[in-house]
Amino acid sequence: MPEVDKEPVKLVLYVAGETPKSLAAIRNLEKICSEHLAGKYKVEVVDLKKQPQLAREHGIVAIPTLVKELPVPIRKIIGDLSDTQKVLVHLSVEE
């Protein structure tokens, strides 16, 4: 039975400008989403160099940090997201 009403996974990636780690995290997240979450996700990239106040407001202590906001529970993973399996398991994302 298809899950039509299932809400998309909402991911927020916090980066600091265009550092190599930030760019790698963006690339890796795009790859993970296209391969494992096709059509079932929304991604927002937040540059903390442009909006530094959001780091404190959102509890971000290291960058890059990926936050899965929806569906709950909220989960965070720090790093460049190069280990696809670790990211999928840590964020409890079902394929």
N, CA and C of each residue as an Amber inpcrd file, in Angstrom:
protein
   285
   0.8400000  -1.1700000   0.0000000   0.0000000   0.0000000   0.0000000
   0.8910000   1.2410000   0.0000000   0.7390000   2.1480000  -0.9560000
   1.5940000   3.3310000  -1.0250000   1.3470000   4.2870000   0.1330000
   2.4440000   4.9060000   0.5970000   2.3400000   5.8620000   1.6920000
   2.2470000   7.2700000   1.1240000   1.0520000   7.6590000   0.7210000
   0.8380000   8.9220000   0.0370000   0.9670000  10.1050000   0.9820000
   0.4890000   9.9550000   2.2240000   0.4450000  11.0700000   3.1560000
   1.7330000  11.2650000   3.9590000   2.7240000  10.4280000   3.7180000
   3.9610000  10.5250000   4.4910000   4.6540000  11.8490000   4.1920000
   4.9750000  12.6050000   5.2680000   5.6030000  13.8940000   5.0550000
   7.0590000  13.7060000   4.6230000   7.5780000  14.6480000   3.8200000
   8.9580000  14.5190000   3.3650000   9.9420000  14.7110000   4.5200000
  11.1260000  14.1570000   4.3530000  12.1880000  14.3480000   5.3250000
  12.6820000  15.7850000   5.1660000  12.7090000  16.5400000   6.2640000
  13.2100000  17.9120000   6.2080000  14.6100000  17.9370000   6.7990000
  15.5800000  18.3060000   5.9700000  16.9760000  18.3490000   6.3720000
  17.4960000  19.7740000   6.2810000  18.2640000  20.1830000   7.2900000
  18.9070000  21.4910000   7.2770000  20.3990000  21.2540000   7.4480000
  21.1800000  21.7490000   6.4890000  22.6300000  21.6060000   6.5420000
  23.2350000  22.9530000   6.8960000  23.9460000  22.9980000   8.0140000
  24.6140000  24.2190000   8.4610000  26.0690000  24.1680000   8.0230000
  26.4920000  25.1940000   7.2830000  27.8580000  25.2830000   6.7820000
  28.4360000  26.6510000   7.1400000  29.7320000  26.8190000   6.8620000
  30.3820000  28.1200000   7.1030000  31.0960000  28.5300000   5.8260000
  30.3680000  29.2000000   4.9630000  30.9630000  29.6470000   3.7070000
  31.2520000  28.4840000   2.7740000  32.2620000  28.6850000   1.9280000
  32.5830000  27.6780000   0.9160000  33.8890000  26.9740000   1.2310000
  34.0090000  26.4750000   2.4690000  35.1890000  25.7170000   2.8530000
  35.1360000  24.3500000   2.1810000  36.2830000  23.6810000   2.0390000
  36.2660000  22.3410000   1.4290000  35.3110000  21.3780000   2.1340000
  35.2810000  21.3980000   3.4710000  34.3710000  20.4940000   4.2050000
  32.9130000  20.8420000   3.9490000  32.6070000  22.1310000   3.9050000
  31.2260000  22.5510000   3.6470000  30.7870000  22.1260000   2.2520000
  31.6500000  22.3540000   1.2660000  31.3170000  21.9770000  -0.1130000
  31.1760000  20.4660000  -0.2480000  32.0420000  19.7140000   0.4390000
  31.9460000  18.2500000   0.4010000  30.6300000  17.7930000   1.0360000
  30.2440000  18.4150000   2.1420000  28.9880000  18.0430000   2.8050000
  27.7970000  18.2970000   1.8870000  27.8020000  19.4280000   1.1880000
  26.7070000  19.7440000   0.2640000  26.6490000  18.7050000  -0.8510000
  27.7930000  18.3900000  -1.4520000  27.8470000  17.3840000  -2.5280000
  27.3770000  16.0220000  -2.0210000  27.8850000  15.6150000  -0.8670000
  27.5180000  14.3040000  -0.3320000  26.0380000  14.2350000   0.0240000
  25.4940000  15.3130000   0.5710000  24.0660000  15.3350000   0.9030000
  23.2140000  15.2460000  -0.3550000  23.5990000  15.9810000  -1.4030000
  22.8640000  15.9100000  -2.6740000  22.8590000  14.4810000  -3.2070000
  24.0060000  13.8120000  -3.1270000  24.1220000  12.4320000  -3.6140000
  23.2520000  11.4900000  -2.7840000  23.3330000  11.6060000  -1.4590000
  22.5390000  10.7370000  -0.5780000  21.0510000  10.9330000  -0.8450000
  20.6250000  12.1810000  -0.9500000  19.1960000  12.4570000  -1.1800000
  18.7290000  11.9290000  -2.5240000  19.5150000  12.1500000  -3.5720000
  19.0740000  11.6970000  -4.8980000  19.0580000  10.1760000  -4.9970000
  19.9810000   9.5010000  -4.3080000  20.0550000   8.0420000  -4.4040000
  19.1290000   7.3200000  -3.4320000  18.8530000   7.9270000  -2.2720000
  18.1240000   7.2000000  -1.2310000  16.7910000   7.8300000  -0.8380000
  16.5850000   9.0880000  -1.1970000  15.3600000   9.7790000  -0.7750000
  14.6430000  10.4620000  -1.9330000  14.8600000   9.9870000  -3.1210000
  14.3350000  10.6510000  -4.3150000  12.8810000  11.0910000  -4.1530000
  12.6640000  12.4050000  -4.2530000  11.3250000  12.9660000  -4.1920000
  10.7030000  12.9990000  -2.8110000  11.4410000  12.5830000  -1.7720000
  10.8490000  12.4920000  -0.4340000  11.5970000  13.3750000   0.5730000
  12.1860000  14.4640000   0.1230000  12.9620000  15.2790000   1.0430000
  12.9130000  16.7550000   0.6690000  13.2050000  17.5920000   1.6650000
  13.3940000  19.0250000   1.4630000  14.6890000  19.3750000   2.1630000
  15.5640000  20.1050000   1.4700000  16.8540000  20.4750000   2.0390000
  16.9700000  21.9870000   2.0770000  17.4570000  22.4810000   3.1990000
  17.7820000  23.8920000   3.3370000  19.2460000  23.9640000   3.7520000
  20.0270000  24.7980000   3.0630000  21.4230000  25.0010000   3.4310000
  21.5240000  26.3780000   4.0850000  22.0630000  26.4040000   5.3070000
  22.2030000  27.6480000   6.0580000  23.6860000  27.9590000   6.2010000
  24.0870000  29.1270000   5.6880000  25.4830000  29.5660000   5.7820000
  25.6250000  30.4010000   7.0550000  26.3230000  29.8440000   8.0360000
  26.4630000  30.5280000   9.3190000  27.4010000  31.7290000   9.2520000
  28.1560000  31.8610000   8.1590000  28.9460000  33.0810000   7.9850000
  28.0250000  34.2610000   7.6690000  26.9210000  33.9670000   6.9910000
  25.9560000  35.0100000   6.6420000  24.9280000  35.2230000   7.7440000
  24.6490000  34.1780000   8.5260000  23.6440000  34.2500000   9.6030000
  24.2110000  33.6190000  10.8800000  25.2470000  34.2170000  11.4730000
  25.9090000  33.5890000  12.6280000  25.0130000  33.4120000  13.8540000
  23.9940000  34.2320000  14.0020000  23.1030000  34.1250000  15.1600000
  22.3550000  32.7990000  15.1700000  22.1830000  32.1690000  14.0110000
  21.4420000  30.9090000  13.9510000  22.1950000  29.7630000  14.6170000
  23.5220000  29.8700000  14.7040000  24.2960000  28.8120000  15.3580000
  23.8470000  28.6580000  16.8030000  23.7660000  29.7600000  17.5120000
  23.3370000  29.7030000  18.9200000  21.8610000  29.3270000  19.0100000
  21.0350000  29.9770000  18.1870000  19.5900000  29.7230000  18.2410000
  19.2480000  28.2590000  17.9880000  20.0020000  27.6010000  17.1200000
  19.6850000  26.2290000  16.7170000  20.6050000  25.1940000  17.3640000
  21.4660000  25.6400000  18.2710000  22.3200000  24.7030000  19.0010000
  23.3910000  24.0460000  18.1610000  23.9300000  24.7700000  17.1970000
  24.9600000  24.2220000  16.3180000  26.3270000  24.5420000  16.9230000
  27.1110000  23.5000000  17.2410000  28.4080000  23.7040000  17.8820000
  29.5810000  23.3710000  16.9760000  29.3220000  22.7160000  15.8680000
  30.3810000  22.3630000  14.9140000  29.7900000  22.4140000  13.5130000
  30.6680000  22.6000000  12.5290000  30.1940000  22.6410000  11.1510000
  31.1110000  21.8120000  10.2630000  30.5810000  21.2340000   9.2170000
  29.1560000  21.2140000   8.8610000  28.3500000  20.2970000   9.7850000
  27.0940000  20.6730000   9.9900000  26.1520000  19.8680000  10.7770000
  24.8730000  19.7000000   9.9710000  24.4220000  18.4540000   9.8740000
  23.1550000  18.1550000   9.2190000  22.1230000  17.8580000  10.2990000
  20.9660000  18.5070000  10.1960000  19.8850000  18.2910000  11.1550000
  18.6730000  17.7540000  10.4070000  18.1710000  16.6140000  10.8780000
  16.8960000  16.0920000  10.3530000  15.8200000  16.6290000  11.2690000
  15.0190000  17.5720000  10.7670000  13.9700000  18.1910000  11.5860000
  12.6650000  17.4200000  11.5420000  12.3390000  16.8860000  10.3900000
  11.1000000  16.1130000  10.2310000  11.4040000  14.8520000   9.4600000
  10.7400000  13.7540000   9.7120000   9.8650000  13.5530000  10.8560000
  10.6780000  13.4660000  12.1460000  10.0230000  13.7490000  13.2620000
  10.6880000  13.6900000  14.5580000  11.0230000  12.2310000  14.8810000
  12.0040000  11.9230000  15.6840000  12.7790000  12.8500000  16.5000000
  13.8400000  13.5920000  15.6870000  14.1910000  14.7770000  16.1640000
  15.2450000  15.5580000  15.5290000  16.5680000  14.8310000  15.7420000
  17.3630000  14.7600000  14.7020000  18.6740000  14.1070000  14.7810000
  19.7120000  15.0110000  14.1420000  20.9530000  14.9450000  14.6680000
  22.0490000  15.7510000  14.1210000  23.2310000  14.8540000  13.8050000
  23.9410000  15.2090000  12.7360000  25.1810000  14.5250000  12.4130000
  26.1890000  15.5860000  11.9780000  27.3900000  15.4660000  12.5030000
  28.4480000  16.4410000  12.2290000  29.4620000  15.8260000  11.2740000
  29.9300000  16.6370000  10.3170000  30.9720000  16.1810000   9.4060000
  30.5850000  16.3800000   7.9590000  31.4120000  15.8290000   7.0610000
  31.2070000  16.0660000   5.6260000  30.2530000  15.0730000   4.9690000
  29.6610000  14.1730000   5.7610000  28.6290000  13.2240000   5.2850000
  29.1610000  12.2370000   4.2480000  30.4590000  11.9360000   4.3050000
  31.0570000  11.0600000   3.2990000  30.7170000   9.5840000   3.5070000
  30.2950000   9.2010000   4.7050000  29.9220000   7.8170000   4.9890000
  28.4030000   7.6840000   4.8540000  27.9630000   7.3230000   3.6670000
  26.5310000   7.2820000   3.3530000  25.7510000   6.4100000   4.3290000
  26.2250000   5.1950000   4.5830000  25.4940000   4.2850000   5.4700000
  25.3650000   4.8630000   6.8660000  26.4380000   5.4740000   7.3660000
  26.4060000   6.0780000   8.6990000  25.3620000   7.1960000   8.7410000
  25.3130000   8.0030000   7.6840000  24.3410000   9.0990000   7.6280000
  22.9220000   8.5440000   7.6410000  22.6550000   7.5390000   6.8110000
  21.3050000   6.9750000   6.7320000  20.8830000   6.3400000   8.0600000
  21.7980000   5.6170000   8.6960000  21.4760000   4.9730000   9.9760000
  21.2890000   6.0290000  11.0540000  22.2130000   6.9730000  11.1420000
  22.1690000   7.9850000  12.2040000  20.9050000   8.8480000  12.1110000
  20.4950000   9.1580000  10.8980000  19.3100000  10.0010000  10.7230000
  18.0170000   9.1900000  10.7030000  18.1220000   7.8640000  10.8490000
  16.9650000   6.9770000  10.8440000  16.1030000   7.1930000   9.6130000
  16.7530000   7.2430000   8.4690000  16.0470000   7.4510000   7.2070000
  15.7570000   6.1000000   6.5850000  14.4950000   5.8630000   6.2850000
  14.0980000   4.6220000   5.6310000  14.1020000   4.8430000   4.1270000
  14.6740000   3.8760000   3.4180000  14.7000000   4.0030000   1.9620000
  13.3920000   3.5550000   1.3650000
